[in-house]
Amino acid sequence: MSITTLIKTIQDIMRKDVGVDGDAQRISQIVWLLFLKIFDDKEQEWEITVPGYTSPLQNRFRWSNWAKDAEGITGEELIDFVNNGLFPSLKKLATTAGVSERGLVVGSVFEDAFNYMKSGTLLRQVINTIEDDVDFNSSTDRHLFNDIYEKILADLQSAGNAGEYYTPRAVTQFMVDILNPQLGESVLDPACGTGGFLTCVIEHLRKQEKTPEDKQTIQTSIHGVEKKPLPHMLSVTNMMLHDVDVPTNIRHDNTLSRPLKDYAPKDRVDMVITNPPFGGMEEDGIEKNFPRKYQTRETADLFMALIMHLLKHDTGRAAVVLPDGFLFGEGVKTKIKTELLEEFNLHTIVRLPKGVFSPYTSIATNILFFEKGGPTKDIWFFEHPYPKGYKSYSRGKPLTIKEFDREKEWWGGASRKGRKATEYAWKMSAKEIVERKFNIDCKNPYEDEVIYRDPEELMQEYQETVRQLETVQNALKHELIQALGGE
């Protein structure tokens, strides 16, 4: 069965259930079932590879003991088991003392999870479909799980609310390629969504892996935080699909809810890579976790203040996606930009065209690359052009990683030496930015100048065009009447 067919089959079964309302709930339901299936298949592997392995789950709550048998419990008995046995037991793992790390992972995933299905018969059909068609311990089906995951993400995007935690793969890949994380460096995405940036980092680090110890190093150096239950569940599942067996560093929390002053030097990281939510407002009181100069309820601004605080002094570097509004914004934004230029080297801003995040937002976005230990002397801007013949991006014509070859060739390697101004690239000194009152929304000086004509002249042209159009319409009308034998 193809991936598309498998997911469609599951969703079609769920559509018959009165308890499941809409795509988002169907996806949430599929994800917790898939998570338990994956966890169970991983447990079978751990029982062989991990000496003295003990499951954090009670025996009767392990997938193979209640779900695997196609003729197993069903109907009201199954719903009662899931709602009154399985879920309370898994949720409790998040708060029970002495639980293993694997148990804590399961607990965090199910902390806010919910079973929406009301028909145990239909739930049994869904379970059997999952169980019959995929075996995570098969190397072939491991790839299938990645495909299933991608299909779920695509469906989640279609559900209409994925824009806040989805970044196009090409943007993610480009940012990781440029930051070039190294084995042993700590990496954080403080708003990790479904884990796209972190899995891209893992794939980058895997190429440097040579020993079993390296695999463990990768696991301990990747950190992510996501406050919403569904993307967090997807992120943890995504980590496990990428062989991070115990993703305890992917926390279900709001990064902004911890006071800035409570972060100690040990919390600082070598690298932050993220696309923080923008355009949103945090709940009342969150801003009190920040110094007075940064107090705002604008989510992206608070994340920027946090990122700047969390970077290590000598090695810290970041790549952050931000909207145009941050570049020209005033008030708290000006204070953040002032510190950014005085204490960090904001060396490059890649200006992305509209449509990159289509269909979720048409807002123009930018990738800011900066390092701790400034100050900034010059900021280079690179305006990413549309491919030839494009006027915008769309789901059918998305941005591709190949398009970033132009930036990579211009970049100048790790040292960024030899950069030259081109039709896409230009630089401004920090002094010029200060004179602009920290407005870094700098337009491409090499862009063809648009010549605006006199409005009265344009109006006369328009009126003449309308008169010509009316003449043609009247002539056509006359010819039509004549052809029909009219007067």
Number of C-alpha atoms within 10 A of each C-alpha: 9 11 18 12 10 16 21 12 16 21 17 13 14 27 16 12 17 11 15 19 13 11 18 19 20 21 20 23 22 19 20 20 17 21 20 18 23 21 20 19 17 17 20 14 13 16 13 10 10 10 8 9 12 12 16 19 17 10 11 11 19 19 20 16 12 18 22 16 14 15 9 12 16 20 14 13 11 21 21 14 16 18 16 11 14 18 19 14 17 22 19 18 25 18 12 12 9 9 16 13 14 19 21 24 24 25 24 25 28 23 20 14 19 15 17 18 22 19 18 20 17 19 23 21 17 21 20 18 17 21 19 10 13 20 17 20 14 11 9 11 15 17 13 18 19 15 15 20 20 14 15 20 18 13 17 21 19 15 15 13 12 19 19 19 19 24 20 17 15 16 21 23 19 20 22 19 14 15 18 14 18 15 18 16 17 21 28 26 25 25 25 26 31 26 27 22 27 26 20 19 24 23 13 18 20 15 9 12 15 9 9 8 10 16 18 15 17 22 20 18 17 23 20 28 21 24 17 16 20 22 24 25 28 24 27 28 25 23 22 18 19 16 14 20 19 19 24 21 16 26 21 23 18 14 19 21 15 14 15 17 10 9 13 9 12 8 12 20 23 23 25 24 25 27 25 22 21 17 13 11 13 15 11 9 11 19 20 17 17 19 12 10 11 21 17 21 17 18 19 23 22 24 21 20 23 19 24 23 18 23 24 20 19 11 13 23 26 24 24 20 25 23 19 16 16 22 19 17 15 15 10 19 24 19 14 21 26 16 14 22 23 16 17 22 21 25 20 19 24 19 26 22 20 16 22 26 24 16 14 16 13 13 17 16 22 23 21 19 21 24 25 22 18 18 17 19 15 18 21 18 24 25 18 17 15 17 12 6 6 10 11 16 18 14 11 6 11 16 22 16 14 9 15 16 12 13 17 13 10 17 19 13 12 9 7 11 10 9 15 13 13 11 14 18 21 19 19 14 12 20 14 13 19 14 9 13 14 22 19 22 18 16 11 17 12 12 9 8 7 6 6 7 8 8 9 9 9 12 11 11 12 12 11 12 12 12 12 11 12 12 12 12 12 11 11 12 12 13 13 12 11 11 10 8 8 9 7
